[in-house]
Amino acid sequence: MVKRYPKVEVLDTTPGDWDVTKVARIWDTHLTKYPKISAAYFHNDDMALAAYNVMRAKGRTDIRIGGCDAMPPALQAVQDGRMHATVRNPSCRIHGGAIMAARRRRGGGREGRKGGIPEARNHRRSGGH
């Protein structure tokens, strides 16, 4: 995806592992190592806010940050201007397919009587299968 934007340079992809203490250490290092950071994305709002606290302590609040989950503290941070964005990624969309597949596998509902887990839509079959 980033390849489509040649002017965007990814500086680091160290995982925060949903650990706010680890994220704070990572961002303390990033802010020392990289004099210019324009934006950062976090897979969780708590991690984004932990990084923001480090940014604020170092006087680097010009970095646009975004997170995922749209939790109330992040929504407030977006309204306050501490975060640029947050998105909701509802668990029903993430896990719904697995629940349906399990139900089909166990034989629940009309699909279960047909037997097995259905093929994925948009799946291209290779010759001979």
MMTF fields as JSON, N, C-alpha, C and O atoms, coordinates in Angstrom:
{
  "mmtfVersion": "1.0.0",
  "mmtfProducer": "UNKNOWN",
  "numBonds": 515,
  "numAtoms": 516,
  "numGroups": 129,
  "numChains": 1,
  "numModels": 1,
  "chainsPerModel": [1],
  "groupsPerChain": [129],
  "chainIdList": ["A"],
  "bondAtomList": [4, 2, 8, 6, 12, 10, 16, 14, 20, 18, 24, 22, 28, 26, 32, 30, 36, 34, 40, 38, 44, 42, 48, 46, 52, 50, 56, 54, 60, 58, 64, 62, 68, 66, 72, 70, 76, 74, 80, 78, 84, 82, 88, 86, 92, 90, 96, 94, 100, 98, 104, 102, 108, 106, 112, 110, 116, 114, 120, 118, 124, 122, 128, 126, 132, 130, 136, 134, 140, 138, 144, 142, 148, 146, 152, 150, 156, 154, 160, 158, 164, 162, 168, 166, 172, 170, 176, 174, 180, 178, 184, 182, 188, 186, 192, 190, 196, 194, 200, 198, 204, 202, 208, 206, 212, 210, 216, 214, 220, 218, 224, 222, 228, 226, 232, 230, 236, 234, 240, 238, 244, 242, 248, 246, 252, 250, 256, 254, 260, 258, 264, 262, 268, 266, 272, 270, 276, 274, 280, 278, 284, 282, 288, 286, 292, 290, 296, 294, 300, 298, 304, 302, 308, 306, 312, 310, 316, 314, 320, 318, 324, 322, 328, 326, 332, 330, 336, 334, 340, 338, 344, 342, 348, 346, 352, 350, 356, 354, 360, 358, 364, 362, 368, 366, 372, 370, 376, 374, 380, 378, 384, 382, 388, 386, 392, 390, 396, 394, 400, 398, 404, 402, 408, 406, 412, 410, 416, 414, 420, 418, 424, 422, 428, 426, 432, 430, 436, 434, 440, 438, 444, 442, 448, 446, 452, 450, 456, 454, 460, 458, 464, 462, 468, 466, 472, 470, 476, 474, 480, 478, 484, 482, 488, 486, 492, 490, 496, 494, 500, 498, 504, 502, 508, 506, 512, 510],
  "bondOrderList": [1, 1, 1, 1, 1, 1, 1, 1, 1, 1, 1, 1, 1, 1, 1, 1, 1, 1, 1, 1, 1, 1, 1, 1, 1, 1, 1, 1, 1, 1, 1, 1, 1, 1, 1, 1, 1, 1, 1, 1, 1, 1, 1, 1, 1, 1, 1, 1, 1, 1, 1, 1, 1, 1, 1, 1, 1, 1, 1, 1, 1, 1, 1, 1, 1, 1, 1, 1, 1, 1, 1, 1, 1, 1, 1, 1, 1, 1, 1, 1, 1, 1, 1, 1, 1, 1, 1, 1, 1, 1, 1, 1, 1, 1, 1, 1, 1, 1, 1, 1, 1, 1, 1, 1, 1, 1, 1, 1, 1, 1, 1, 1, 1, 1, 1, 1, 1, 1, 1, 1, 1, 1, 1, 1, 1, 1, 1, 1],
  "groupList": [{"groupName": "MET", "atomNameList": ["N", "CA", "C", "O"], "elementList": ["N", "C", "C", "O"], "formalChargeList": [0, 0, 0, 0], "bondAtomList": [1, 0, 2, 1, 3, 2], "bondOrderList": [1, 1, 2], "singleLetterCode": "M", "chemCompType": "L-PEPTIDE LINKING"}, {"groupName": "VAL", "atomNameList": ["N", "CA", "C", "O"], "elementList": ["N", "C", "C", "O"], "formalChargeList": [0, 0, 0, 0], "bondAtomList": [1, 0, 2, 1, 3, 2], "bondOrderList": [1, 1, 2], "singleLetterCode": "V", "chemCompType": "L-PEPTIDE LINKING"}, {"groupName": "LYS", "atomNameList": ["N", "CA", "C", "O"], "elementList": ["N", "C", "C", "O"], "formalChargeList": [0, 0, 0, 0], "bondAtomList": [1, 0, 2, 1, 3, 2], "bondOrderList": [1, 1, 2], "singleLetterCode": "K", "chemCompType": "L-PEPTIDE LINKING"}, {"groupName": "ARG", "atomNameList": ["N", "CA", "C", "O"], "elementList": ["N", "C", "C", "O"], "formalChargeList": [0, 0, 0, 0], "bondAtomList": [1, 0, 2, 1, 3, 2], "bondOrderList": [1, 1, 2], "singleLetterCode": "R", "chemCompType": "L-PEPTIDE LINKING"}, {"groupName": "TYR", "atomNameList": ["N", "CA", "C", "O"], "elementList": ["N", "C", "C", "O"], "formalChargeList": [0, 0, 0, 0], "bondAtomList": [1, 0, 2, 1, 3, 2], "bondOrderList": [1, 1, 2], "singleLetterCode": "Y", "chemCompType": "L-PEPTIDE LINKING"}, {"groupName": "PRO", "atomNameList": ["N", "CA", "C", "O"], "elementList": ["N", "C", "C", "O"], "formalChargeList": [0, 0, 0, 0], "bondAtomList": [1, 0, 2, 1, 3, 2], "bondOrderList": [1, 1, 2], "singleLetterCode": "P", "chemCompType": "L-PEPTIDE LINKING"}, {"groupName": "GLU", "atomNameList": ["N", "CA", "C", "O"], "elementList": ["N", "C", "C", "O"], "formalChargeList": [0, 0, 0, 0], "bondAtomList": [1, 0, 2, 1, 3, 2], "bondOrderList": [1, 1, 2], "singleLetterCode": "E", "chemCompType": "L-PEPTIDE LINKING"}, {"groupName": "LEU", "atomNameList": ["N", "CA", "C", "O"], "elementList": ["N", "C", "C", "O"], "formalChargeList": [0, 0, 0, 0], "bondAtomList": [1, 0, 2, 1, 3, 2], "bondOrderList": [1, 1, 2], "singleLetterCode": "L", "chemCompType": "L-PEPTIDE LINKING"}, {"groupName": "ASP", "atomNameList": ["N", "CA", "C", "O"], "elementList": ["N", "C", "C", "O"], "formalChargeList": [0, 0, 0, 0], "bondAtomList": [1, 0, 2, 1, 3, 2], "bondOrderList": [1, 1, 2], "singleLetterCode": "D", "chemCompType": "L-PEPTIDE LINKING"}, {"groupName": "THR", "atomNameList": ["N", "CA", "C", "O"], "elementList": ["N", "C", "C", "O"], "formalChargeList": [0, 0, 0, 0], "bondAtomList": [1, 0, 2, 1, 3, 2], "bondOrderList": [1, 1, 2], "singleLetterCode": "T", "chemCompType": "L-PEPTIDE LINKING"}, {"groupName": "GLY", "atomNameList": ["N", "CA", "C", "O"], "elementList": ["N", "C", "C", "O"], "formalChargeList": [0, 0, 0, 0], "bondAtomList": [1, 0, 2, 1, 3, 2], "bondOrderList": [1, 1, 2], "singleLetterCode": "G", "chemCompType": "PEPTIDE LINKING"}, {"groupName": "TRP", "atomNameList": ["N", "CA", "C", "O"], "elementList": ["N", "C", "C", "O"], "formalChargeList": [0, 0, 0, 0], "bondAtomList": [1, 0, 2, 1, 3, 2], "bondOrderList": [1, 1, 2], "singleLetterCode": "W", "chemCompType": "L-PEPTIDE LINKING"}, {"groupName": "ALA", "atomNameList": ["N", "CA", "C", "O"], "elementList": ["N", "C", "C", "O"], "formalChargeList": [0, 0, 0, 0], "bondAtomList": [1, 0, 2, 1, 3, 2], "bondOrderList": [1, 1, 2], "singleLetterCode": "A", "chemCompType": "L-PEPTIDE LINKING"}, {"groupName": "ILE", "atomNameList": ["N", "CA", "C", "O"], "elementList": ["N", "C", "C", "O"], "formalChargeList": [0, 0, 0, 0], "bondAtomList": [1, 0, 2, 1, 3, 2], "bondOrderList": [1, 1, 2], "singleLetterCode": "I", "chemCompType": "L-PEPTIDE LINKING"}, {"groupName": "HIS", "atomNameList": ["N", "CA", "C", "O"], "elementList": ["N", "C", "C", "O"], "formalChargeList": [0, 0, 0, 0], "bondAtomList": [1, 0, 2, 1, 3, 2], "bondOrderList": [1, 1, 2], "singleLetterCode": "H", "chemCompType": "L-PEPTIDE LINKING"}, {"groupName": "SER", "atomNameList": ["N", "CA", "C", "O"], "elementList": ["N", "C", "C", "O"], "formalChargeList": [0, 0, 0, 0], "bondAtomList": [1, 0, 2, 1, 3, 2], "bondOrderList": [1, 1, 2], "singleLetterCode": "S", "chemCompType": "L-PEPTIDE LINKING"}, {"groupName": "PHE", "atomNameList": ["N", "CA", "C", "O"], "elementList": ["N", "C", "C", "O"], "formalChargeList": [0, 0, 0, 0], "bondAtomList": [1, 0, 2, 1, 3, 2], "bondOrderList": [1, 1, 2], "singleLetterCode": "F", "chemCompType": "L-PEPTIDE LINKING"}, {"groupName": "ASN", "atomNameList": ["N", "CA", "C", "O"], "elementList": ["N", "C", "C", "O"], "formalChargeList": [0, 0, 0, 0], "bondAtomList": [1, 0, 2, 1, 3, 2], "bondOrderList": [1, 1, 2], "singleLetterCode": "N", "chemCompType": "L-PEPTIDE LINKING"}, {"groupName": "CYS", "atomNameList": ["N", "CA", "C", "O"], "elementList": ["N", "C", "C", "O"], "formalChargeList": [0, 0, 0, 0], "bondAtomList": [1, 0, 2, 1, 3, 2], "bondOrderList": [1, 1, 2], "singleLetterCode": "C", "chemCompType": "L-PEPTIDE LINKING"}, {"groupName": "GLN", "atomNameList": ["N", "CA", "C", "O"], "elementList": ["N", "C", "C", "O"], "formalChargeList": [0, 0, 0, 0], "bondAtomList": [1, 0, 2, 1, 3, 2], "bondOrderList": [1, 1, 2], "singleLetterCode": "Q", "chemCompType": "L-PEPTIDE LINKING"}],
  "groupTypeList": [0, 1, 2, 3, 4, 5, 2, 1, 6, 1, 7, 8, 9, 9, 5, 10, 8, 11, 8, 1, 9, 2, 1, 12, 3, 13, 11, 8, 9, 14, 7, 9, 2, 4, 5, 2, 13, 15, 12, 12, 4, 16, 14, 17, 8, 8, 0, 12, 7, 12, 12, 4, 17, 1, 0, 3, 12, 2, 10, 3, 9, 8, 13, 3, 13, 10, 10, 18, 8, 12, 0, 5, 5, 12, 7, 19, 12, 1, 19, 8, 10, 3, 0, 14, 12, 9, 1, 3, 17, 5, 15, 18, 3, 13, 14, 10, 10, 12, 13, 0, 12, 12, 3, 3, 3, 3, 10, 10, 10, 3, 6, 10, 3, 2, 10, 10, 13, 5, 6, 12, 3, 17, 14, 3, 3, 15, 10, 10, 14],
  "groupIdList": [1, 2, 3, 4, 5, 6, 7, 8, 9, 10, 11, 12, 13, 14, 15, 16, 17, 18, 19, 20, 21, 22, 23, 24, 25, 26, 27, 28, 29, 30, 31, 32, 33, 34, 35, 36, 37, 38, 39, 40, 41, 42, 43, 44, 45, 46, 47, 48, 49, 50, 51, 52, 53, 54, 55, 56, 57, 58, 59, 60, 61, 62, 63, 64, 65, 66, 67, 68, 69, 70, 71, 72, 73, 74, 75, 76, 77, 78, 79, 80, 81, 82, 83, 84, 85, 86, 87, 88, 89, 90, 91, 92, 93, 94, 95, 96, 97, 98, 99, 100, 101, 102, 103, 104, 105, 106, 107, 108, 109, 110, 111, 112, 113, 114, 115, 116, 117, 118, 119, 120, 121, 122, 123, 124, 125, 126, 127, 128, 129],
  "secStructList": [7, 4, 4, 4, 7, 6, 6, 7, 7, 7, 7, 7, 7, 7, 7, 7, 6, 6, 7, 2, 2, 2, 2, 2, 2, 2, 2, 2, 2, 2, 2, 2, 2, 7, 1, 7, 7, 7, 3, 3, 3, 7, 1, 1, 2, 2, 2, 2, 2, 2, 2, 2, 2, 2, 2, 2, 2, 6, 6, 7, 6, 6, 1, 3, 3, 3, 3, 3, 1, 7, 7, 2, 2, 2, 2, 2, 2, 2, 2, 2, 6, 1, 7, 1, 3, 3, 3, 7, 7, 7, 2, 2, 2, 2, 2, 2, 2, 2, 2, 2, 2, 2, 2, 2, 2, 2, 6, 7, 2, 2, 2, 2, 2, 2, 7, 1, 7, 7, 7, 7, 6, 6, 7, 7, 7, 7, 6, 6, 7],
  "xCoordList": [0.815, 0.0, 0.861, 0.573, 1.891, 2.737, 3.501, 3.876, 3.731, 4.443, 3.732, 4.363, 2.414, 1.658, 1.918, 1.506, 2.596, 2.873, 4.38, 4.89, 5.09, 6.56, 7.133, 8.292, 6.356, 6.859, 6.729, 7.256, 6.034, 5.872, 7.025, 7.264, 7.719, 8.822, 8.432, 8.138, 8.435, 8.15, 9.449, 10.443, 9.436, 10.648, 10.881, 12.025, 9.813, 9.973, 8.653, 7.587, 8.714, 7.506, 7.585, 6.971, 8.325, 8.459, 7.084, 6.388, 6.678, 5.355, 5.31, 6.268, 4.188, 3.978, 3.334, 3.302, 2.816, 2.231, 1.123, 0.922, 0.413, -0.695, -0.256, -1.05, 1.006, 1.594, 1.99, 2.954, 1.252, 1.481, 2.855, 3.426, 3.39, 4.729, 5.776, 6.714, 5.612, 6.53, 6.437, 7.454, 5.228, 5.027, 5.717, 6.348, 5.599, 6.252, 7.763, 8.395, 8.353, 9.806, 10.187, 11.166, 9.393, 9.657, 9.619, 10.5, 8.594, 8.45, 9.454, 9.8, 9.919, 11.004, 12.238, 12.934, 12.491, 13.613, 13.376, 14.269, 12.174, 11.864, 12.053, 12.617, 11.584, 11.649, 13.078, 13.377, 13.94, 15.36, 16.043, 16.862, 15.692, 16.339, 15.887, 16.692, 14.622, 14.076, 13.665, 12.687, 14.4, 14.073, 12.772, 12.144, 12.368, 11.131, 10.266, 10.635, 9.117, 8.093, 6.794, 6.382, 6.153, 4.924, 3.678, 2.739, 3.678, 2.467, 2.817, 3.88, 1.893, 2.06, 0.695, -0.29, 0.647, -0.593, -0.374, 0.677, -1.38, -1.324, -2.533, -3.639, -2.322, -3.403, -4.318, -5.182, -4.148, -4.972, -4.875, -3.801, -6.0, -6.031, -5.199, -4.578, -5.176, -4.359, -2.888, -2.185, -2.429, -1.035, -0.807, 0.223, -1.765, -1.64, -1.553, -0.735, -2.4, -2.397, -1.135, -0.652, -0.605, 0.664, 1.792, 2.628, 1.808, 2.824, 2.634, 3.613, 1.39, 1.125, 1.691, 2.255, 1.547, 2.069, 3.581, 4.107, 4.274, 5.726, 6.014, 6.919, 5.241, 5.409, 5.223, 6.007, 4.19, 3.91, 5.067, 5.481, 5.579, 6.685, 7.941, 8.749, 8.104, 9.277, 8.997, 9.859, 7.805, 7.48, 7.302, 7.586, 6.839, 6.686, 5.213, 4.899, 4.337, 2.905, 2.447, 1.248, 3.392, 3.057, 2.85, 2.432, 3.122, 2.991, 1.518, 0.879, 0.996, -0.401, -0.463, 0.272, -1.346, -1.455, -2.879, -3.855, -2.949, -4.231, -4.203, -3.149, -5.373, -5.476, -6.69, -7.42, -6.887, -7.976, -8.733, -8.117, -10.025, -10.975, -12.026, -13.113, -11.753, -12.713, -13.231, -14.428, -12.316, -12.669, -12.938, -12.388, -13.779, -14.126, -12.927, -12.992, -11.825, -10.697, -10.096, -9.625, -10.115, -9.578, -10.523, -10.081, -11.812, -12.778, -12.608, -12.659, -12.407, -12.159, -10.852, -10.767, -9.825, -8.528, -8.643, -7.967, -9.482, -9.707, -10.394, -10.01, -11.397, -12.097, -11.166, -11.269, -10.255, -9.308, -8.135, -7.395, -7.966, -6.85, -5.564, -4.529, -5.62, -4.428, -4.211, -3.071, -5.289, -5.219, -5.863, -6.801, -5.338, -5.895, -7.133, -8.104, -7.086, -8.195, -8.164, -7.129, -9.328, -9.464, -10.582, -11.504, -10.502, -11.526, -12.064, -11.358, -13.309, -13.918, -13.768, -14.058, -13.322, -13.173, -13.969, -13.4, -15.282, -16.137, -15.786, -15.497, -15.819, -15.445, -16.373, -15.954, -17.629, -18.542, -18.08, -18.282, -17.469, -16.939, -15.651, -15.38, -14.859, -13.585, -13.795, -13.176, -14.668, -14.815, -16.07, -16.234, -16.951, -18.217, -18.062, -18.811, -17.105, -16.897, -16.484, -16.931, -15.629, -15.195, -16.355, -16.455, -17.229, -18.391, -19.331, -19.839, -19.566, -20.434, -19.832, -20.547, -18.516, -17.864, -17.958, -18.191, -17.779, -17.887, -19.298, -19.49, -20.276, -21.665, -21.954, -22.615, -21.472, -21.673, -20.971, -21.498, -19.809, -19.031, -19.748, -19.73, -20.373, -21.074, -22.427, -23.044, -22.897, -24.175, -25.355, -26.501, -25.113, -26.206, -26.713, -25.931, -28.001, -28.582, -28.623, -28.134, -29.206, -29.345, -28.005, -27.853, -27.011, -25.706, -25.058, -24.36, -25.285, -24.682, -25.188, -24.438, -26.445, -26.979, -26.323, -26.273, -25.826, -25.122, -23.765, -23.194, -23.245, -21.979, -20.786, -20.656, -19.927, -18.657, -18.72, -19.787, -17.567, -17.412, -17.434, -16.728, -18.224, -18.3, -16.991, -16.176, -16.822, -15.637, -15.761, -16.862, -14.62, -14.611, -15.098, -14.798, -15.859, -16.265, -15.046, -14.077, -15.071, -13.973, -12.716, -11.629, -12.87, -11.719, -11.562, -12.494, -10.394, -10.123, -9.541, -8.556, -10.131, -9.631, -8.553, -8.644, -7.539, -6.533, -6.994, -7.826, -6.484, -6.89, -6.734, -5.748, -7.715, -7.632, -8.19, -8.245, -8.604, -9.168, -10.645, -11.28],
  "yCoordList": [-1.187, 0.0, 1.253, 2.186, 1.306, 2.488, 2.699, 3.827, 1.642, 1.761, 2.701, 3.297, 2.835, 3.748, 5.206, 6.093, 5.466, 6.833, 7.0, 6.92, 7.23, 7.266, 8.36, 8.273, 9.372, 10.439, 10.085, 10.798, 8.991, 8.556, 7.621, 6.627, 7.944, 7.112, 6.52, 7.244, 5.194, 4.516, 4.484, 3.913, 5.093, 5.186, 3.943, 3.534, 3.34, 2.206, 1.459, 2.062, 0.162, -0.641, -1.523, -2.589, -1.095, -1.874, -2.057, -1.072, -3.305, -3.516, -3.082, -3.272, -2.499, -2.097, -3.186, -3.099, -4.222, -5.38, -5.008, -5.705, -3.943, -3.485, -3.234, -3.349, -2.896, -2.648, -1.172, -0.758, -0.382, 1.061, 1.425, 2.441, 0.62, 0.886, 0.67, 1.455, -0.395, -0.669, 0.438, 0.888, 0.866, 1.94, 3.22, 3.91, 3.535, 4.744, 4.653, 5.636, 3.494, 3.328, 3.464, 4.128, 2.818, 2.883, 4.334, 4.776, 5.071, 6.446, 7.395, 8.405, 7.11, 7.894, 7.767, 8.748, 6.546, 6.302, 6.954, 7.608, 6.779, 7.361, 8.872, 9.428, 9.527, 10.988, 11.5, 12.632, 10.676, 11.027, 10.732, 11.514, 9.594, 9.124, 9.894, 10.142, 10.267, 10.899, 12.352, 12.587, 13.306, 14.711, 15.162, 16.129, 14.449, 14.816, 13.571, 12.619, 13.601, 12.576, 13.324, 14.165, 13.021, 13.728, 13.075, 13.758, 11.729, 11.031, 9.648, 9.099, 9.1, 7.751, 7.099, 7.755, 5.801, 5.038, 3.923, 3.281, 3.706, 2.682, 1.762, 2.219, 0.479, -0.493, -0.485, -1.353, 0.463, 0.571, 2.001, 2.602, 2.531, 3.903, 4.1, 5.149, 3.107, 3.237, 3.422, 4.209, 2.691, 2.85, 4.239, 4.861, 4.725, 6.065, 7.126, 8.043, 6.999, 7.986, 7.89, 8.902, 6.684, 6.527, 7.219, 7.901, 7.04, 7.708, 9.224, 9.967, 9.684, 11.117, 11.707, 12.802, 10.999, 11.499, 11.703, 12.664, 10.798, 10.939, 12.118, 12.912, 12.223, 13.342, 14.679, 15.608, 14.771, 16.002, 16.33, 17.484, 15.316, 15.529, 16.022, 16.743, 15.635, 16.043, 17.256, 17.668, 17.826, 19.001, 18.704, 19.559, 17.514, 17.101, 16.833, 15.816, 17.71, 17.494, 17.842, 17.856, 18.121, 18.405, 17.129, 17.209, 15.975, 14.695, 14.291, 14.209, 14.043, 13.605, 12.116, 11.304, 11.775, 10.365, 9.875, 10.608, 8.602, 7.942, 6.597, 5.982, 6.157, 4.874, 4.112, 4.537, 2.981, 2.095, 1.694, 1.376, 1.709, 1.229, 2.277, 1.92, 3.533, 4.611, 4.533, 4.674, 4.309, 4.251, 5.67, 6.626, 5.824, 7.17, 8.094, 9.259, 7.639, 8.565, 9.036, 10.168, 8.169, 8.564, 9.523, 10.472, 9.277, 10.207, 11.599, 12.603, 11.65, 12.93, 13.545, 14.756, 12.7, 13.196, 13.761, 14.736, 13.169, 13.714, 15.072, 16.023, 15.164, 16.441, 17.513, 18.682, 17.115, 18.055, 18.405, 19.351, 17.641, 17.881, 17.141, 17.362, 16.261, 15.483, 14.35, 13.972, 13.807, 12.772, 13.308, 14.104, 12.852, 13.272, 12.443, 12.963, 11.141, 10.263, 8.981, 8.58, 8.354, 7.007, 6.354, 7.03, 5.056, 4.326, 3.179, 2.61, 2.859, 1.724, 0.498, 0.545, -0.567, -1.83, -2.861, -3.579, -2.939, -3.748, -5.236, -5.801, -5.845, -7.251, -8.158, -9.224, -7.756, -8.598, -8.712, -9.749, -7.674, -7.747, -8.546, -9.241, -8.45, -9.154, -10.655, -11.459, -11.03, -12.427, -13.09, -14.3, -12.342, -12.885, -14.039, -15.013, -13.951, -15.03, -16.329, -17.405, -16.232, -17.439, -18.082, -19.308, -17.276, -17.809, -18.496, -19.58, -17.887, -18.509, -19.805, -20.79, -19.817, -21.037, -22.152, -23.309, -21.809, -22.823, -23.373, -24.577, -22.51, -22.961, -23.891, -24.917, -23.541, -24.393, -25.731, -26.777, -25.685, -26.908, -27.852, -29.069, -27.288, -28.092, -28.565, -29.43, -28.017, -28.471, -27.605, -28.034, -26.422, -25.527, -24.762, -24.336, -24.583, -23.775, -24.518, -25.643, -23.891, -24.528, -24.898, -25.974, -24.002, -24.257, -25.499, -26.23, -25.746, -26.899, -28.209, -29.183, -28.255, -29.495, -29.84, -31.009, -28.848, -29.096, -29.707, -30.382, -29.471, -30.064, -29.202, -28.742, -28.99, -28.33, -26.827, -26.22, -26.255, -24.81, -24.333, -24.895, -23.312, -22.85, -22.241, -21.766, -22.273, -21.624, -20.119, -19.571, -19.466, -18.011, -17.433, -17.95, -16.346, -15.638, -14.972, -14.718, -14.688, -14.035, -14.911, -14.43, -16.2, -17.106, -17.625, -18.2, -17.428, -17.934, -19.322, -19.528, -20.259, -21.624, -21.8, -21.262, -22.558, -22.89, -24.119, -24.872, -24.337, -25.456, -26.794, -27.019, -27.681, -29.018, -29.16, -30.277, -28.084, -28.187, -28.0, -28.056],
  "zCoordList": [0.0, 0.0, 0.0, -0.75, 0.803, 0.88, -0.425, -0.744, -1.172, -2.449, -3.411, -4.284, -3.25, -4.115, -3.781, -4.528, -2.668, -2.223, -2.052, -0.935, -3.145, -3.075, -2.18, -1.773, -1.87, -0.997, 0.484, 1.338, 0.793, 2.175, 2.527, 1.841, 3.58, 4.055, 5.409, 6.36, 5.474, 6.729, 7.527, 7.08, 8.694, 9.511, 10.353, 10.551, 10.849, 11.753, 11.854, 11.731, 12.075, 12.231, 13.476, 13.517, 14.475, 15.705, 16.342, 16.588, 16.614, 17.215, 18.676, 19.425, 19.064, 20.454, 21.282, 22.509, 20.618, 21.297, 22.271, 23.266, 22.01, 22.84, 24.29, 25.223, 24.453, 25.778, 25.847, 25.203, 26.623, 26.644, 27.201, 26.805, 28.106, 28.634, 27.551, 27.419, 26.778, 25.67, 24.617, 24.088, 24.323, 23.333, 23.792, 22.991, 25.07, 25.592, 25.415, 25.028, 25.689, 25.493, 24.025, 23.685, 23.148, 21.703, 21.231, 20.494, 21.66, 21.191, 21.813, 21.2, 22.979, 23.55, 22.649, 22.385, 22.187, 21.272, 19.915, 19.377, 19.355, 18.042, 18.034, 17.092, 19.08, 19.107, 19.242, 18.863, 19.772, 19.836, 18.501, 18.02, 17.918, 16.686, 15.438, 14.54, 15.379, 14.175, 14.47, 15.18, 13.935, 14.194, 13.517, 13.95, 12.441, 11.741, 11.581, 10.893, 12.228, 12.082, 11.814, 12.612, 10.698, 10.341, 10.917, 11.326, 10.944, 11.371, 11.896, 11.604, 12.679, 13.218, 13.349, 13.689, 13.077, 13.217, 14.235, 14.26, 15.067, 16.11, 15.976, 15.684, 16.186, 16.077, 17.294, 17.418, 18.177, 19.367, 19.884, 19.885, 20.319, 20.821, 22.078, 22.248, 22.961, 24.173, 23.82, 24.454, 22.804, 22.381, 21.799, 22.057, 21.017, 20.434, 21.519, 21.439, 22.534, 23.607, 24.467, 24.974, 24.632, 25.364, 24.594, 25.187, 23.277, 22.459, 22.521, 22.593, 22.492, 22.576, 23.865, 23.85, 24.966, 26.242, 26.18, 26.743, 25.496, 25.32, 24.393, 24.647, 23.323, 22.391, 23.109, 22.916, 23.932, 24.676, 25.623, 25.728, 26.303, 27.242, 26.53, 27.117, 25.27, 24.493, 23.61, 22.833, 23.721, 22.917, 21.443, 20.604, 21.111, 19.719, 19.38, 18.762, 19.768, 19.545, 18.132, 17.854, 17.242, 15.847, 15.036, 13.881, 15.591, 14.893, 14.884, 15.934, 13.706, 13.588, 13.934, 13.37, 14.863, 15.234, 15.029, 15.189, 14.67, 14.489, 15.172, 15.336, 15.565, 16.238, 15.777, 14.882, 16.408, 16.054, 17.319, 18.337, 17.261, 18.266, 18.585, 19.041, 18.367, 18.649, 20.08, 20.333, 21.002, 22.411, 22.911, 22.365, 23.947, 24.419, 24.677, 24.285, 25.321, 25.499, 24.17, 24.061, 23.177, 21.87, 21.159, 20.512, 21.277, 20.681, 21.286, 20.576, 22.59, 23.256, 22.769, 22.567, 22.58, 22.099, 20.691, 20.362, 19.857, 18.512, 18.627, 17.946, 19.477, 19.666, 20.219, 19.847, 21.109, 21.716, 20.8, 21.07, 19.717, 18.812, 19.169, 18.541, 20.174, 20.522, 19.537, 19.267, 19.0, 17.966, 16.697, 16.741, 15.567, 14.282, 13.935, 13.385, 14.263, 13.889, 14.71, 15.24, 14.797, 15.319, 14.524, 14.068, 14.359, 13.605, 14.446, 15.278, 14.213, 14.901, 14.004, 12.809, 14.589, 13.888, 14.686, 15.508, 14.45, 15.306, 15.272, 14.218, 16.442, 16.548, 15.759, 15.307, 15.586, 14.803, 13.356, 12.725, 12.829, 11.467, 11.421, 10.441, 12.474, 12.498, 12.676, 11.98, 13.609, 13.991, 13.448, 13.604, 12.823, 12.347, 11.377, 11.456, 10.462, 9.49, 10.155, 9.757, 11.171, 11.881, 12.622, 12.668, 13.2, 13.912, 12.933, 13.222, 11.789, 10.783, 10.272, 10.09, 10.037, 9.554, 10.589, 10.238, 11.861, 12.915, 12.987, 13.157, 12.859, 12.899, 11.727, 11.89, 10.583, 9.404, 9.577, 9.2, 10.137, 10.344, 11.311, 11.127, 12.332, 13.332, 12.836, 13.458, 11.733, 11.192, 11.568, 11.428, 12.032, 12.399, 11.211, 10.361, 11.139, 10.067, 8.747, 8.645, 7.735, 6.408, 5.824, 5.246, 5.97, 5.358, 5.947, 5.244, 7.24, 7.904, 7.342, 7.282, 6.929, 6.381, 5.056, 4.672, 4.364, 3.106, 3.385, 2.529, 4.584, 4.98, 4.617, 3.482, 5.582, 5.342, 5.37, 5.471, 5.28, 5.282, 3.839, 3.001, 3.524, 2.13, 1.669, 2.461, 0.349, -0.217, -0.069, -0.02, 0.002, 0.08, -1.232, -2.309, -1.125, -2.338, -2.927, -2.212, -4.192, -4.91, -4.946, -5.264, -4.617, -4.653, -6.065, -6.626, -6.64, -7.976, -7.856, -7.147, -8.531, -8.484, -9.535, -10.638, -9.177, -10.17, -10.92, -10.413, -12.097, -12.935, -12.219, -11.519, -12.4, -11.85, -10.444, -9.928, -9.808, -8.449, -8.457, -7.404]
}
